[in-house]
């Protein structure tokens, strides 16, 4: 299972601050977390849109 959370618009490799607690809890529970970078989606760049969150 993987949790997808929106990316921070200014730091696309980090979860948006509103979703950071959920992302932290999911990672602590052993769930993979990825961020979705909205700007890349609207520019039709799906590979850049899905970024693995590494902390």
C-alpha positions as CSV (number, residue, x, y, z in Angstrom):
1,X,0.0,0.0,0.0
2,X,1.1,3.6,-0.6
3,X,-0.2,6.8,0.6
4,X,-0.4,9.7,-1.9
5,X,-0.3,13.2,-0.5
6,X,-0.2,16.6,-2.3
7,X,3.2,18.2,-2.5
8,X,4.1,21.5,-1.0
9,X,4.0,24.0,-3.9
10,X,7.3,25.6,-2.9
11,X,9.1,22.4,-2.0
12,X,7.7,19.7,-4.4
13,X,9.6,16.9,-2.8
14,X,7.9,17.5,0.6
15,X,4.3,16.9,1.6
16,X,2.0,19.9,1.9
17,X,2.0,21.1,5.5
18,X,-1.7,20.3,5.8
19,X,-0.9,16.6,5.1
20,X,2.5,16.3,6.8
21,X,1.1,14.7,10.1
22,X,-0.7,12.0,8.1
23,X,2.4,11.4,6.0
24,X,4.6,11.1,9.1
25,X,2.1,8.7,10.8
26,X,1.9,6.5,7.6
27,X,5.7,6.3,7.4
28,X,6.0,5.5,11.1
29,X,3.5,2.6,10.5
30,X,5.7,1.3,7.6
31,X,3.6,2.6,4.7
32,X,5.3,4.0,1.7
33,X,4.5,7.7,1.1
34,X,4.7,9.6,-2.2
35,X,3.9,13.2,-3.0
36,X,1.9,14.3,-6.0
37,X,3.3,17.5,-7.6
38,X,0.2,19.3,-9.1
39,X,2.2,21.6,-11.3
40,X,3.8,18.7,-13.1
41,X,0.4,17.0,-13.6
42,X,-1.0,20.1,-15.3
43,X,2.2,20.3,-17.5
44,X,1.6,16.6,-18.6
45,X,4.8,15.3,-16.9
46,X,3.6,12.3,-14.9
47,X,7.1,11.0,-14.0
48,X,7.9,14.3,-12.3
49,X,4.4,14.5,-10.7
50,X,4.9,11.4,-8.6
51,X,7.8,12.0,-6.2
52,X,9.0,9.6,-3.5
53,X,9.2,11.3,-0.2
54,X,12.5,10.7,1.5
55,X,13.2,12.3,4.8
